[in-house]
Amino acid sequence: MNIGKKTRNIGHIVEGKAKETTGKALGNRSLQRKGKAEQAMGRMRQAVEKGKDTFKH
C-alpha cells in the first residue's frame, strides 16, 4: 500500500472521530453524522487499498 494513501486514510478516520466527539460534546447531531461518515469513508478506502495489495502479490 502506498504510504501516502495509507496516512491519508488514517487521517480521515482520525478527523472523523474528532468531528463525532465534538458533535457529541456540543449536542450537534449533524456534526456527529458527518464524523461517522468520514470515518466510514476512511475505513472503506483503507480496505480497498489492502485488497489491491492482496492481488498484487
mmCIF file as gemmi writes it, N, C-alpha and C atoms, coordinates in Angstrom:
data_model
loop_
_atom_site.group_PDB
_atom_site.id
_atom_site.type_symbol
_atom_site.label_atom_id
_atom_site.label_alt_id
_atom_site.label_comp_id
_atom_site.label_asym_id
_atom_site.label_entity_id
_atom_site.label_seq_id
_atom_site.pdbx_PDB_ins_code
_atom_site.Cartn_x
_atom_site.Cartn_y
_atom_site.Cartn_z
_atom_site.occupancy
_atom_site.B_iso_or_equiv
_atom_site.pdbx_formal_charge
_atom_site.auth_seq_id
_atom_site.auth_asym_id
_atom_site.pdbx_PDB_model_num
ATOM 1 N N . MET Axp A 1 ? 0.85 -1.174 0 1 0 ? 1 A 1
ATOM 2 C CA . MET Axp A 1 ? 0 0 0 1 0 ? 1 A 1
ATOM 3 C C . MET Axp A 1 ? 0.894 1.234 0 1 0 ? 1 A 1
ATOM 4 N N . ASN Axp A 2 ? 0.522 2.172 -0.782 1 0 ? 2 A 1
ATOM 5 C CA . ASN Axp A 2 ? 1.237 3.435 -0.842 1 0 ? 2 A 1
ATOM 6 C C . ASN Axp A 2 ? 1.129 4.134 0.515 1 0 ? 2 A 1
ATOM 7 N N . ILE Axp A 3 ? 2.281 4.499 1.088 1 0 ? 3 A 1
ATOM 8 C CA . ILE Axp A 3 ? 2.291 5.089 2.429 1 0 ? 3 A 1
ATOM 9 C C . ILE Axp A 3 ? 1.515 6.405 2.476 1 0 ? 3 A 1
ATOM 10 N N . GLY Axp A 4 ? 1.528 7.164 1.394 1 0 ? 4 A 1
ATOM 11 C CA . GLY Axp A 4 ? 0.777 8.416 1.354 1 0 ? 4 A 1
ATOM 12 C C . GLY Axp A 4 ? -0.722 8.189 1.441 1 0 ? 4 A 1
ATOM 13 N N . LYS Axp A 5 ? -1.213 7.189 0.718 1 0 ? 5 A 1
ATOM 14 C CA . LYS Axp A 5 ? -2.645 6.879 0.757 1 0 ? 5 A 1
ATOM 15 C C . LYS Axp A 5 ? -3.034 6.33 2.12 1 0 ? 5 A 1
ATOM 16 N N . LYS Axp A 6 ? -2.143 5.516 2.702 1 0 ? 6 A 1
ATOM 17 C CA . LYS Axp A 6 ? -2.43 4.935 4 1 0 ? 6 A 1
ATOM 18 C C . LYS Axp A 6 ? -2.565 6.033 5.061 1 0 ? 6 A 1
ATOM 19 N N . THR Axp A 7 ? -1.643 6.983 5.065 1 0 ? 7 A 1
ATOM 20 C CA . THR Axp A 7 ? -1.722 8.049 6.057 1 0 ? 7 A 1
ATOM 21 C C . THR Axp A 7 ? -2.927 8.953 5.806 1 0 ? 7 A 1
ATOM 22 N N . ARG Axp A 8 ? -3.275 9.172 4.55 1 0 ? 8 A 1
ATOM 23 C CA . ARG Axp A 8 ? -4.453 9.985 4.238 1 0 ? 8 A 1
ATOM 24 C C . ARG Axp A 8 ? -5.713 9.289 4.75 1 0 ? 8 A 1
ATOM 25 N N . ASN Axp A 9 ? -5.801 7.982 4.54 1 0 ? 9 A 1
ATOM 26 C CA . ASN Axp A 9 ? -6.966 7.237 5.013 1 0 ? 9 A 1
ATOM 27 C C . ASN Axp A 9 ? -7.061 7.265 6.534 1 0 ? 9 A 1
ATOM 28 N N . ILE Axp A 10 ? -5.933 7.089 7.197 1 0 ? 10 A 1
ATOM 29 C CA . ILE Axp A 10 ? -5.921 7.142 8.658 1 0 ? 10 A 1
ATOM 30 C C . ILE Axp A 10 ? -6.295 8.549 9.119 1 0 ? 10 A 1
ATOM 31 N N . GLY Axp A 11 ? -5.853 9.549 8.38 1 0 ? 11 A 1
ATOM 32 C CA . GLY Axp A 11 ? -6.213 10.928 8.7 1 0 ? 11 A 1
ATOM 33 C C . GLY Axp A 11 ? -7.713 11.156 8.629 1 0 ? 11 A 1
ATOM 34 N N . HIS Axp A 12 ? -8.368 10.558 7.638 1 0 ? 12 A 1
ATOM 35 C CA . HIS Axp A 12 ? -9.836 10.669 7.533 1 0 ? 12 A 1
ATOM 36 C C . HIS Axp A 12 ? -10.5 10.021 8.745 1 0 ? 12 A 1
ATOM 37 N N . ILE Axp A 13 ? -9.971 8.885 9.157 1 0 ? 13 A 1
ATOM 38 C CA . ILE Axp A 13 ? -10.552 8.191 10.305 1 0 ? 13 A 1
ATOM 39 C C . ILE Axp A 13 ? -10.404 9.034 11.566 1 0 ? 13 A 1
ATOM 40 N N . VAL Axp A 14 ? -9.218 9.58 11.78 1 0 ? 14 A 1
ATOM 41 C CA . VAL Axp A 14 ? -8.963 10.387 12.974 1 0 ? 14 A 1
ATOM 42 C C . VAL Axp A 14 ? -9.781 11.678 12.947 1 0 ? 14 A 1
ATOM 43 N N . GLU Axp A 15 ? -9.827 12.327 11.8 1 0 ? 15 A 1
ATOM 44 C CA . GLU Axp A 15 ? -10.594 13.566 11.68 1 0 ? 15 A 1
ATOM 45 C C . GLU Axp A 15 ? -12.084 13.303 11.907 1 0 ? 15 A 1
ATOM 46 N N . GLY Axp A 16 ? -12.562 12.196 11.383 1 0 ? 16 A 1
ATOM 47 C CA . GLY Axp A 16 ? -13.962 11.833 11.579 1 0 ? 16 A 1
ATOM 48 C C . GLY Axp A 16 ? -14.281 11.582 13.04 1 0 ? 16 A 1
ATOM 49 N N . LYS Axp A 17 ? -13.359 10.922 13.737 1 0 ? 17 A 1
ATOM 50 C CA . LYS Axp A 17 ? -13.564 10.652 15.163 1 0 ? 17 A 1
ATOM 51 C C . LYS Axp A 17 ? -13.602 11.965 15.942 1 0 ? 17 A 1
ATOM 52 N N . ALA Axp A 18 ? -12.735 12.918 15.562 1 0 ? 18 A 1
ATOM 53 C CA . ALA Axp A 18 ? -12.73 14.22 16.225 1 0 ? 18 A 1
ATOM 54 C C . ALA Axp A 18 ? -14.05 14.954 15.994 1 0 ? 18 A 1
ATOM 55 N N . LYS Axp A 19 ? -14.557 14.907 14.773 1 0 ? 19 A 1
ATOM 56 C CA . LYS Axp A 19 ? -15.833 15.562 14.467 1 0 ? 19 A 1
ATOM 57 C C . LYS Axp A 19 ? -16.967 14.908 15.26 1 0 ? 19 A 1
ATOM 58 N N . GLU Axp A 20 ? -16.952 13.591 15.305 1 0 ? 20 A 1
ATOM 59 C CA . GLU Axp A 20 ? -18.012 12.877 16.025 1 0 ? 20 A 1
ATOM 60 C C . GLU Axp A 20 ? -17.983 13.244 17.512 1 0 ? 20 A 1
ATOM 61 N N . THR Axp A 21 ? -16.802 13.258 18.103 1 0 ? 21 A 1
ATOM 62 C CA . THR Axp A 21 ? -16.669 13.585 19.524 1 0 ? 21 A 1
ATOM 63 C C . THR Axp A 21 ? -17.091 15.026 19.801 1 0 ? 21 A 1
ATOM 64 N N . THR Axp A 22 ? -16.693 15.933 18.93 1 0 ? 22 A 1
ATOM 65 C CA . THR Axp A 22 ? -17.081 17.332 19.08 1 0 ? 22 A 1
ATOM 66 C C . THR Axp A 22 ? -18.596 17.472 18.96 1 0 ? 22 A 1
ATOM 67 N N . GLY Axp A 23 ? -19.175 16.765 18.013 1 0 ? 23 A 1
ATOM 68 C CA . GLY Axp A 23 ? -20.624 16.802 17.845 1 0 ? 23 A 1
ATOM 69 C C . GLY Axp A 23 ? -21.359 16.3 19.071 1 0 ? 23 A 1
ATOM 70 N N . LYS Axp A 24 ? -20.823 15.234 19.69 1 0 ? 24 A 1
ATOM 71 C CA . LYS Axp A 24 ? -21.443 14.716 20.914 1 0 ? 24 A 1
ATOM 72 C C . LYS Axp A 24 ? -21.351 15.74 22.034 1 0 ? 24 A 1
ATOM 73 N N . ALA Axp A 25 ? -20.174 16.377 22.159 1 0 ? 25 A 1
ATOM 74 C CA . ALA Axp A 25 ? -19.969 17.343 23.235 1 0 ? 25 A 1
ATOM 75 C C . ALA Axp A 25 ? -20.877 18.561 23.075 1 0 ? 25 A 1
ATOM 76 N N . LEU Axp A 26 ? -21.096 18.977 21.844 1 0 ? 26 A 1
ATOM 77 C CA . LEU Axp A 26 ? -21.909 20.166 21.589 1 0 ? 26 A 1
ATOM 78 C C . LEU Axp A 26 ? -23.387 19.846 21.388 1 0 ? 26 A 1
ATOM 79 N N . GLY Axp A 27 ? -23.71 18.569 21.296 1 0 ? 27 A 1
ATOM 80 C CA . GLY Axp A 27 ? -25.093 18.187 21.043 1 0 ? 27 A 1
ATOM 81 C C . GLY Axp A 27 ? -25.498 18.43 19.594 1 0 ? 27 A 1
ATOM 82 N N . ASN Axp A 28 ? -24.534 18.425 18.695 1 0 ? 28 A 1
ATOM 83 C CA . ASN Axp A 28 ? -24.762 18.703 17.28 1 0 ? 28 A 1
ATOM 84 C C . ASN Axp A 28 ? -24.81 17.371 16.521 1 0 ? 28 A 1
ATOM 85 N N . ARG Axp A 29 ? -25.996 16.893 16.243 1 0 ? 29 A 1
ATOM 86 C CA . ARG Axp A 29 ? -26.144 15.588 15.596 1 0 ? 29 A 1
ATOM 87 C C . ARG Axp A 29 ? -25.629 15.585 14.156 1 0 ? 29 A 1
ATOM 88 N N . SER Axp A 30 ? -25.748 16.703 13.495 1 0 ? 30 A 1
ATOM 89 C CA . SER Axp A 30 ? -25.258 16.803 12.124 1 0 ? 30 A 1
ATOM 90 C C . SER Axp A 30 ? -23.747 16.584 12.079 1 0 ? 30 A 1
ATOM 91 N N . LEU Axp A 31 ? -23.037 17.202 13.006 1 0 ? 31 A 1
ATOM 92 C CA . LEU Axp A 31 ? -21.586 17.045 13.07 1 0 ? 31 A 1
ATOM 93 C C . LEU Axp A 31 ? -21.215 15.608 13.43 1 0 ? 31 A 1
ATOM 94 N N . GLN Axp A 32 ? -21.988 14.995 14.302 1 0 ? 32 A 1
ATOM 95 C CA . GLN Axp A 32 ? -21.758 13.59 14.655 1 0 ? 32 A 1
ATOM 96 C C . GLN Axp A 32 ? -21.891 12.708 13.417 1 0 ? 32 A 1
ATOM 97 N N . ARG Axp A 33 ? -22.939 12.914 12.641 1 0 ? 33 A 1
ATOM 98 C CA . ARG Axp A 33 ? -23.159 12.094 11.45 1 0 ? 33 A 1
ATOM 99 C C . ARG Axp A 33 ? -22.046 12.307 10.429 1 0 ? 33 A 1
ATOM 100 N N . LYS Axp A 34 ? -21.627 13.563 10.265 1 0 ? 34 A 1
ATOM 101 C CA . LYS Axp A 34 ? -20.535 13.834 9.322 1 0 ? 34 A 1
ATOM 102 C C . LYS Axp A 34 ? -19.261 13.139 9.77 1 0 ? 34 A 1
ATOM 103 N N . GLY Axp A 35 ? -19.01 13.117 11.065 1 0 ? 35 A 1
ATOM 104 C CA . GLY Axp A 35 ? -17.838 12.436 11.601 1 0 ? 35 A 1
ATOM 105 C C . GLY Axp A 35 ? -17.886 10.945 11.361 1 0 ? 35 A 1
ATOM 106 N N . LYS Axp A 36 ? -19.033 10.346 11.602 1 0 ? 36 A 1
ATOM 107 C CA . LYS Axp A 36 ? -19.181 8.905 11.369 1 0 ? 36 A 1
ATOM 108 C C . LYS Axp A 36 ? -19.016 8.576 9.892 1 0 ? 36 A 1
ATOM 109 N N . ALA Axp A 37 ? -19.56 9.428 9.037 1 0 ? 37 A 1
ATOM 110 C CA . ALA Axp A 37 ? -19.437 9.206 7.594 1 0 ? 37 A 1
ATOM 111 C C . ALA Axp A 37 ? -17.979 9.3 7.15 1 0 ? 37 A 1
ATOM 112 N N . GLU Axp A 38 ? -17.26 10.252 7.693 1 0 ? 38 A 1
ATOM 113 C CA . GLU Axp A 38 ? -15.858 10.412 7.32 1 0 ? 38 A 1
ATOM 114 C C . GLU Axp A 38 ? -15.026 9.217 7.794 1 0 ? 38 A 1
ATOM 115 N N . GLN Axp A 39 ? -15.341 8.726 8.976 1 0 ? 39 A 1
ATOM 116 C CA . GLN Axp A 39 ? -14.652 7.534 9.476 1 0 ? 39 A 1
ATOM 117 C C . GLN Axp A 39 ? -14.92 6.342 8.561 1 0 ? 39 A 1
ATOM 118 N N . ALA Axp A 40 ? -16.16 6.179 8.174 1 0 ? 40 A 1
ATOM 119 C CA . ALA Axp A 40 ? -16.523 5.061 7.299 1 0 ? 40 A 1
ATOM 120 C C . ALA Axp A 40 ? -15.806 5.169 5.963 1 0 ? 40 A 1
ATOM 121 N N . MET Axp A 41 ? -15.708 6.391 5.438 1 0 ? 41 A 1
ATOM 122 C CA . MET Axp A 41 ? -15.02 6.601 4.171 1 0 ? 41 A 1
ATOM 123 C C . MET Axp A 41 ? -13.544 6.214 4.298 1 0 ? 41 A 1
ATOM 124 N N . GLY Axp A 42 ? -12.906 6.62 5.383 1 0 ? 42 A 1
ATOM 125 C CA . GLY Axp A 42 ? -11.504 6.278 5.597 1 0 ? 42 A 1
ATOM 126 C C . GLY Axp A 42 ? -11.297 4.778 5.728 1 0 ? 42 A 1
ATOM 127 N N . ARG Axp A 43 ? -12.18 4.123 6.466 1 0 ? 43 A 1
ATOM 128 C CA . ARG Axp A 43 ? -12.066 2.664 6.633 1 0 ? 43 A 1
ATOM 129 C C . ARG Axp A 43 ? -12.302 1.931 5.317 1 0 ? 43 A 1
ATOM 130 N N . MET Axp A 44 ? -13.27 2.421 4.54 1 0 ? 44 A 1
ATOM 131 C CA . MET Axp A 44 ? -13.569 1.791 3.259 1 0 ? 44 A 1
ATOM 132 C C . MET Axp A 44 ? -12.376 1.921 2.318 1 0 ? 44 A 1
ATOM 133 N N . ARG Axp A 45 ? -11.816 3.103 2.241 1 0 ? 45 A 1
ATOM 134 C CA . ARG Axp A 45 ? -10.656 3.308 1.369 1 0 ? 45 A 1
ATOM 135 C C . ARG Axp A 45 ? -9.47 2.46 1.823 1 0 ? 45 A 1
ATOM 136 N N . GLN Axp A 46 ? -9.31 2.337 3.13 1 0 ? 46 A 1
ATOM 137 C CA . GLN Axp A 46 ? -8.227 1.517 3.674 1 0 ? 46 A 1
ATOM 138 C C . GLN Axp A 46 ? -8.411 0.056 3.24 1 0 ? 46 A 1
ATOM 139 N N . ALA Axp A 47 ? -9.636 -0.438 3.305 1 0 ? 47 A 1
ATOM 140 C CA . ALA Axp A 47 ? -9.922 -1.812 2.903 1 0 ? 47 A 1
ATOM 141 C C . ALA Axp A 47 ? -9.664 -2.018 1.412 1 0 ? 47 A 1
ATOM 142 N N . VAL Axp A 48 ? -10.021 -1.034 0.598 1 0 ? 48 A 1
ATOM 143 C CA . VAL Axp A 48 ? -9.787 -1.121 -0.848 1 0 ? 48 A 1
ATOM 144 C C . VAL Axp A 48 ? -8.292 -1.213 -1.13 1 0 ? 48 A 1
ATOM 145 N N . GLU Axp A 49 ? -7.507 -0.396 -0.459 1 0 ? 49 A 1
ATOM 146 C CA . GLU Axp A 49 ? -6.055 -0.421 -0.658 1 0 ? 49 A 1
ATOM 147 C C . GLU Axp A 49 ? -5.464 -1.755 -0.225 1 0 ? 49 A 1
ATOM 148 N N . LYS Axp A 50 ? -5.948 -2.305 0.868 1 0 ? 50 A 1
ATOM 149 C CA . LYS Axp A 50 ? -5.46 -3.612 1.325 1 0 ? 50 A 1
ATOM 150 C C . LYS Axp A 50 ? -5.827 -4.692 0.323 1 0 ? 50 A 1
ATOM 151 N N . GLY Axp A 51 ? -7.017 -4.586 -0.258 1 0 ? 51 A 1
ATOM 152 C CA . GLY Axp A 51 ? -7.44 -5.538 -1.283 1 0 ? 51 A 1
ATOM 153 C C . GLY Axp A 51 ? -6.555 -5.47 -2.508 1 0 ? 51 A 1
ATOM 154 N N . LYS Axp A 52 ? -6.196 -4.258 -2.907 1 0 ? 52 A 1
ATOM 155 C CA . LYS Axp A 52 ? -5.296 -4.09 -4.055 1 0 ? 52 A 1
ATOM 156 C C . LYS Axp A 52 ? -3.952 -4.745 -3.789 1 0 ? 52 A 1
ATOM 157 N N . ASP Axp A 53 ? -3.438 -4.562 -2.569 1 0 ? 53 A 1
ATOM 158 C CA . ASP Axp A 53 ? -2.16 -5.159 -2.205 1 0 ? 53 A 1
ATOM 159 C C . ASP Axp A 53 ? -2.231 -6.678 -2.218 1 0 ? 53 A 1
ATOM 160 N N . THR Axp A 54 ? -3.354 -7.219 -1.805 1 0 ? 54 A 1
ATOM 161 C CA . THR Axp A 54 ? -3.514 -8.673 -1.776 1 0 ? 54 A 1
ATOM 162 C C . THR Axp A 54 ? -3.398 -9.262 -3.189 1 0 ? 54 A 1
ATOM 163 N N . PHE Axp A 55 ? -3.99 -8.594 -4.157 1 0 ? 55 A 1
ATOM 164 C CA . PHE Axp A 55 ? -3.973 -9.108 -5.511 1 0 ? 55 A 1
ATOM 165 C C . PHE Axp A 55 ? -2.666 -8.828 -6.249 1 0 ? 55 A 1
ATOM 166 N N . LYS Axp A 56 ? -1.874 -7.9 -5.759 1 0 ? 56 A 1
ATOM 167 C CA . LYS Axp A 56 ? -0.587 -7.605 -6.38 1 0 ? 56 A 1
ATOM 168 C C . LYS Axp A 56 ? 0.426 -8.722 -6.143 1 0 ? 56 A 1
ATOM 169 N N . HIS Axp A 57 ? 0.339 -9.35 -4.979 1 0 ? 57 A 1
ATOM 170 C CA . HIS Axp A 57 ? 1.358 -10.332 -4.596 1 0 ? 57 A 1
ATOM 171 C C . HIS Axp A 57 ? 0.954 -11.694 -4.991 1 0 ? 57 A 1
